[in-house]
Amino acid sequence: MRFAGKTVIVTGGAKGIGKACVQRFAREGARVVIADIDEEAGEAVAESIRAAGGEALFRECDVTRRLDVRNTVQAAVDAYGRLDFLINNAGIVHAADFLELNEEDFDRVLSVNLKGAFLMGQAAARQMVAQVEAGEAPGAIVNMSSVNAVLAIANQVPYTVSKGGLNQLTRVMALALAPYGIRVNAIGPGSIMTEMLAAVATDETARRKVLSRTPLGRIGDPEEIAAIAAFLCSEDASYVTGQCIYADGGRLPLNYTVEPKM
């Protein structure tokens, strides 16, 4: 229960990695605010946390809208008195060839994945700075990046661009907030079993393709990413800031393919 008495906002917390983060922080005693556009799924996650004896609330939030973001941070403070951690997890994808990609789709993905992280990070940081100036302990922010911040996929132009920008945003935030003791880091997941990767569960060709670039020979679980988020927010990571931890089963160091272990 290392996060007892602490409050965390998880954007995109209704499903996938975000949901796993919500559950992990709740198990460790945190009061959780689930920020998502999916009200039904978000409320269900919040209710499951409360049913298990934890504290959680759902807040409908479009991270591209500054008023939604501000109101979400205020809702966390109104409900629990403080904000200690932010997991910037909300993200979307859009597949299209570079030559065919529409401007509107490029803008939409960057608006959620990059601008949304900026807006939420700024609003959360302002609250955390106010708490530090009032003599309270500094907080921590974790941005959900991707191995595709470094790698590139030809038909995922806005996604890869947004994640590259998110890594740089992480560094800038870390430097700007270091004087207040607020730490900012990122996580770069590889192939994780979420809805975005659902095809590999039923498509043998897709599964073999993913595993051929994964030296550990398996697809990751959302809970494994949530564990890193918890570490980065904990005192065990008290001297870590401005970094991105890649949890990719060994994909980034690989310059060849491996034989999938089926």
C-alpha positions, 0 to 999 in steps of 0.5 A: 500500500505504498500509495495510500493517501495518494491520488492519481489521474489515469487518462484513457483509464477505461481500457487496455494499459490505462485500465491496468494502471488504474487497477495497479495503483488502486491495489497499492492504495491510491485514490484513482480518477479515471479520465476517459471518453468512454463513460460506460467502460470507465464507470464500470472500472470505477465501480469494480475498484469501489467494490474491492474496497478502493476509492475511484471515480470516473470523469468523462474527459476529452484530453484535447479540450482544455476545459475538460482537462481543467475540470478533471484535475479540479474534480480530483482535488475536490474529491480527494484533496490533492493530486500526486500522480498523472498517467498520460495514457490516452491515445489513438491510431490512424492507419494510412499511407503517407501519400494518402493521409488526410490532414484532418486525421493527422491533426486528430491523432496529434491532438489526442496523443501529443496536445492532450498530454501537454494540456493534461500535464500542464494542468496537473503540474500546476496543481502539483507545484501549488502543493509543493509551494504549500509544503507538500511532497512533490508528485510525478508524471508518466507519459505513455510513449511507444517503441514507435517513438524511435522506430517508424511504421510507414502507414502510421504516420501521425502515431509515430510522429506523436510518440516521438514528440511525446518523448521530447515533451517528457524531457522538456517537462522533466527539466521545467519541473525539476526545481519543484522536485516533480519527476516526469518520465515515459514508458515505451511499450512494444507489442502489448495485448490490448485492443490495438493488437487484438488481431494477433489473437486470431490471425496466425500470420500477424502473430508470427510477424509480431513474435519474429521481432520480439526476442523474448518470444511473447506479447506483453501484458498491460499489467507489465506496463502498469508495474513500470508506471507504479515504479516510476511514481514510487520512491524507488524511482526518486532519482529518475526523471526525463527518461523513457523506459522501453518495455518491448521484449527486446525489440529495439536492440534487434537488427534481424528477426527471430524464429517465433516460439509458438 
